[in-house]
Amino acid sequence: MSRSPSIDNWNFDCKSHYWIRINKIVFARMWTDEEIKEGRVKDKKIKKKYFFSSEKRKRDSFGK
């Protein structure tokens, strides 16, 4: 089993960040607090874009 994108636990003291690749944990380097903040902002933008476009497609398909 593999897991991508990576898994992060930045709300925990350990702030672990890793992938699961072929049933093994592959740890990433430690991120700085600034990198974590930037990553969260980026993720939020990606999610907003995805869900907005997904909802728009649904509305468009029902409106025809």
Backbone bond lengths (Angstrom), bond angles and torsions (degrees), N, CA, C in turn:
res aa  C-N    CA-C-N  psi(-1)  N-CA   C-N-CA  omega(-1)  CA-C   N-CA-C  phi
1 M - - - 1.444 - - 1.520 109.13 -
2 S 1.314 116.47 140.35 1.456 122.13 175.55 1.519 109.35 -127.45
3 R 1.309 116.25 153.84 1.471 121.53 -179.69 1.513 108.55 -133.59
4 S 1.328 115.34 123.15 1.444 120.59 176.04 1.517 106.66 -146.14
5 P 1.283 121.40 138.54 1.458 127.85 7.48 1.518 111.60 -71.80
6 S 1.301 115.46 -172.64 1.455 120.70 -176.00 1.523 111.84 -68.39
7 I 1.316 115.04 165.77 1.459 123.70 178.36 1.521 106.54 -110.35
8 D 1.315 115.89 131.43 1.467 118.22 178.83 1.517 109.92 -125.26
9 N 1.313 114.79 150.55 1.460 122.36 178.10 1.526 108.87 -129.55
10 W 1.328 115.96 53.20 1.452 119.93 -173.44 1.513 113.64 -72.16
11 N 1.317 118.62 -10.83 1.464 120.50 176.44 1.525 111.45 -85.21
12 F 1.309 117.30 -9.17 1.461 121.34 178.15 1.529 109.94 -96.12
13 D 1.325 116.87 159.32 1.466 120.62 179.48 1.527 112.50 -58.11
14 C 1.326 117.24 -34.38 1.462 121.05 -176.50 1.531 112.45 -71.32
15 K 1.323 116.80 -25.39 1.469 122.65 -177.87 1.527 111.75 47.62
16 S 1.327 115.78 42.42 1.462 119.59 -178.68 1.523 111.38 -69.06
17 H 1.318 114.39 153.12 1.462 122.52 -177.38 1.520 106.06 -149.35
18 Y 1.343 116.59 121.95 1.458 118.66 -172.50 1.518 111.98 -159.32
19 W 1.298 114.76 170.99 1.460 123.99 172.42 1.516 107.48 -121.56
20 I 1.314 116.11 158.02 1.467 120.73 169.34 1.520 105.06 -110.30
21 R 1.319 115.35 117.48 1.459 121.45 -178.69 1.520 109.10 -125.69
22 I 1.310 115.04 117.09 1.458 122.21 -179.77 1.532 110.20 48.34
23 N 1.334 115.19 53.50 1.465 123.81 176.68 1.521 114.69 63.31
24 K 1.332 117.68 20.40 1.464 121.37 176.03 1.525 109.17 -126.19
25 I 1.326 115.58 145.59 1.461 120.87 177.89 1.522 108.72 -86.35
26 V 1.335 115.39 128.44 1.457 121.82 176.91 1.526 106.06 -117.55
27 F 1.336 116.18 109.78 1.455 120.82 -176.71 1.521 111.31 -80.19
28 A 1.320 115.47 142.88 1.463 122.45 173.95 1.527 108.32 -91.99
29 R 1.309 115.14 167.90 1.461 118.39 175.97 1.524 109.39 -68.56
30 M 1.312 116.78 162.10 1.463 121.43 177.71 1.524 109.18 -69.71
31 W 1.326 116.71 135.65 1.460 121.43 175.80 1.524 109.09 -93.69
32 T 1.318 115.55 149.30 1.461 119.93 174.26 1.522 108.70 -76.07
33 D 1.327 116.38 164.60 1.463 119.97 177.42 1.529 110.57 -59.74
34 E 1.331 117.26 -36.08 1.465 121.14 178.90 1.530 110.98 -65.91
35 E 1.331 117.20 -41.72 1.472 120.52 177.70 1.524 111.39 -63.82
36 I 1.314 116.27 -39.10 1.468 120.66 177.91 1.525 109.56 -62.79
37 K 1.326 116.84 -45.79 1.463 121.40 179.10 1.527 110.52 -59.83
38 E 1.320 117.00 -47.21 1.467 121.32 179.66 1.532 111.13 -63.21
39 G 1.327 116.97 -39.40 1.460 121.29 178.44 1.522 112.09 -63.45
40 R 1.310 116.36 -39.57 1.460 120.28 178.55 1.527 111.34 -66.44
41 V 1.330 116.75 -40.97 1.471 120.65 177.85 1.524 109.74 -62.67
42 K 1.329 116.62 -44.60 1.465 121.36 179.64 1.530 110.73 -62.06
43 D 1.335 117.10 -46.41 1.470 120.94 179.39 1.530 111.33 -60.14
44 K 1.329 116.49 -41.31 1.458 120.60 -179.23 1.529 110.53 -62.54
45 K 1.331 117.14 -41.87 1.468 121.13 178.65 1.523 111.12 -64.28
46 I 1.324 116.90 -43.02 1.468 121.32 -179.98 1.526 110.27 -62.78
47 K 1.328 117.04 -45.18 1.465 121.16 -179.78 1.525 110.96 -64.05
48 K 1.332 116.85 -43.00 1.460 120.32 -179.86 1.529 110.46 -61.67
49 K 1.322 116.43 -44.59 1.463 120.83 179.53 1.534 110.50 -62.91
50 Y 1.320 116.65 -44.23 1.463 121.02 -178.82 1.524 110.97 -62.61
51 F 1.322 117.08 -51.25 1.456 119.87 -175.34 1.522 111.69 -70.61
52 F 1.327 118.33 -33.39 1.459 120.24 176.55 1.524 110.02 -64.79
53 S 1.335 116.91 -46.42 1.468 119.25 -178.34 1.528 110.74 -68.01
54 S 1.320 117.52 -34.99 1.459 121.83 178.28 1.529 110.45 -64.93
55 E 1.324 116.96 -44.96 1.469 120.77 179.05 1.529 110.13 -67.38
56 K 1.317 117.27 -37.64 1.458 120.67 179.18 1.528 110.43 -63.57
57 R 1.335 117.03 -42.56 1.467 120.05 178.31 1.525 110.20 -61.00
58 K 1.333 117.74 -40.26 1.462 120.85 179.67 1.524 110.01 -63.98
59 R 1.334 117.10 -46.06 1.467 120.74 -179.84 1.522 110.70 -62.26
60 D 1.327 116.38 -44.08 1.454 120.77 -179.64 1.529 112.01 -62.15
61 S 1.317 117.11 -40.53 1.456 119.92 -177.40 1.536 111.48 -70.94
62 F 1.324 118.05 -31.75 1.460 119.96 178.68 1.525 112.10 -82.07
63 G 1.322 116.42 -22.54 1.458 120.19 -177.14 1.509 114.13 -80.21
64 K 1.327 117.90 -7.03 1.463 120.26 -177.17 1.502 111.68 -89.25
